Amino acid sequence: MPAPLEGLATADPGTLPLSAASSLFQRLRASTPQLARRAPGEHDAARWREHRIGGRRYRVAQPVTFTPYAAARPCSARCLFCSENLRRHDGGAMAQTLRPGPDHFERLSAALAQLRGLPLSWSLSGLESSDDEDWFLRLLATLSAAERDGVQVEERVLYSNGAGFARGRGEELIAALRGFGLSWLELSRHHYDAARNQRIMRFRDGEPVADGAVFERVARQLSAALPLRQVCILQRGGIDDADGVRAYLDWARACGAGTVVFREFSRLDPGYRDNATRRYIDAERAPIDEVLAACMDAPWWPQLTPLRITEGYYFWNLRLREQDSGMEVVFESSDYAAMHRRHASGDIYKLVFHGNGRLCAGWQPDRDVLWPLHEDSAALREASDGASANGATAERADG
């Protein structure tokens, strides 16, 4: 279900807790025609679905995304800001350290059977799905089979650093994504200069995509076959001012991107530990309001036509279009405190299947468990135990 549109000028700022909190909201409101409310109102019956999962009834927001959050190997990059390395004070397993068991895809299929009849979108995010090509192809086949069996899918999105596409089987993966019906691919690259990007993303030794020319070739191959959005996380030492944004836009356009997304580091609540990742995020944050204000005052800003602001359940963004090229440009901010409040509400805003075989209403593999409700399955216990053991050797930035 697409988010409904309305006029931004007449919208009540009191109903926009994220975008209206921006210091630029009044300036944006004067020039941006539309508002998309991605998060449903509490009493908007048309935007909620009642659905039974594991024998219990839940209220599920529309639209909602499903993420199969597991990978057969550690990520090919070790980004300094990676949210997967954040740790909460109240503990719990780190989802990215879970290594799925041999029956993972069977359990994924069983979890997806619980979602038949519920409109949702695939969001292949977290970790790096393309790092193990055989795993990735089996994942796509499993999700496609679920669609044939009655899971109602609206959009299919992949988030990737491009590593798997830069190796020998890139064309095979692209063909599989076309057959899968991918809606678009979000390709991460945080600076147009390969050396500066490597200081941020820290690809492992031997990953071809770390090279700038290889990345550009991969991006053009992807854009020739699939709708491509290039993603840049704003940060000090990377892209952090209007000149950097302009240069990145020119470069991404040459790479074939139809959309460029500039994201701020997610805003964190006090529930996160003071580890190396948190310290990096706090020290190197490039506030979205500062960067966006500088861009709005730059001489090239009138070349962009404002389209709309989207208010999500834990994020907001501004979407614009380049008048000459038609390329869309997005500036986005997210707030983890807002995300945790929504996830704790009892309603479902997110569906995640973790490497320990649990379907959850959030990113923590041992919380908000929807299925299975009773862990009396020996297979599930073994998967959880094996995942924890594997996690002990995973790299992390915990200071």
Residue, then its C-alpha position, 0 to 999 in steps of 0.5 A: m500500500p503506497a503512502p497517501l499524499e496530501g498538501l504539505a502547506t496545510a498539514d498540521p505540524g503537530t502530527l509530524p513529530l520527526s520532520a517538523a522537528s527539523s530547524l528547516f521545516q518552515r523553509l521546506r514547507a514553503s517550497t515543497p508541495q506534497l507530504a507522504r505519511r508512511a506511518p499510519g495514524e492510530h485510528d486510520a483503519a484503512r492503514w492497519r491490517e489484522h493478521r494472525i501469526g503463531g496463533r495470535r492476532y496482531r495489528v500490522a501497519q501498512p505499508v510494512t517490510f520484511t527483512p530476512y536478516a541472516a548471512a552465511r559469512p561476515c560482511s565484506a565491509r567493516c564500516l566504521f559507523c555500522s549500526e549492526n555493531l551498536r550494543r544496547h545496555d540491556g544486552g541481548a544477542m547481536a543479530q549480525t553474529l548469528r550464523p544460520g543453521p543447515d535448515h535455515f531456508e526451511r525455517l524461513s519458508a515456515a515463517l513466511a507461511q505465517l504471513r500469507g495474505l498480509p501485504l508486505s514488501w521485501s527489504l533485503s537489508g542488513l549484512e551483505s546478501s551478495d557476499d555468498e552468491d549461492w546463498f543469495l540465489r537460494l534466498l531469492a528462490t525461497l522468497s519467490a516460492a513464498e510469493r507463489d504460495g500466497v505471500q502478497v508482495e508489493e515491492r522488492v528492494l536490495y541494499s548492497n555494498g556491491a561486493g558480490f557483483a564485482r566478482g565473477r558471478g555479477e551478471e548471474l546475480i543481476a539476471a536473478l534479480r531481474g527475474f525476482g522482479l527487483s523494484w530497485l537496488e540501493l548501492s552504498r558508497h560514501h565517497y567518490d574518492a576510493a581511498r577516502n571511501q575505503r577509510i570509511m567502509r574498510f572492505r576486506d583484503g581482496e575485495p575488488v569493489a574497493d577499487g574506484a574503477v571497479f565500483e563504477r563499472v559495477a554501478r553502470q552494469l547494475s543501472a543498465a539492468l535495474p533501477l539504481r539508487q546510490v546511497c551516501i552516509l553523511q559524515r565528517g571526513g566524507i561528504d559533509d558540506a554543499d560542495g561535497v554533495r554537489a560533487y557526489l551528485d555529479w559522480a553518481r549521475a555518471c555512474g548511472a544512478g537514477t536516485v541519490v540518497f544522502r542519509e544522516f547517521s541515525r540519532l541514538d537514544p541513551g540506551y546504547r553503550d559507549n562502544a567504538t561504533r557509538r563514539y565514531i557516530d557521535a564524533e563524526r556526525a554531519p547533522i542533516d540540517e547543517v548539510l541541507a541548509a548549506c545546500m539550500d544556500a548554494p548557487w546550484w540549489p535552484q536546479l532541484t525541484p522539491l517534490r515531497i516530504t515523507e514522514g515515516y515511523y522512525f524517519w523522515n526525508l525530503r525528495l527533490r528532482e534535478q531539472d535537467s537530468g531527472m535524477e532524484v535526490v533524497f536527504e534523510s534522517s532517522d531516529y532510533a528512539a522513535m523506532h524503539r517506541r513504535h516497536a514497543s507499542g504492541d503493533i507491528y511496524k517491521l518484520v525480521f527473520h533472524g539467523n536463529g530461526r525467529l520471526c520478530a517484530g524488530w531488529q533484536p533476535d531475542r525480543d518481540v518474538l512472533w514465531p515460534l512462540h514456544e521454543d520446544s523445537a530441538a532444531l531451533r535450540e541447536a540453531s540458536d546455540g550454533a549461532s551464538a558460538n559462531g558469533a564469538t569469532a565475528e569481528r566487531a567494534d566494541g571498543 
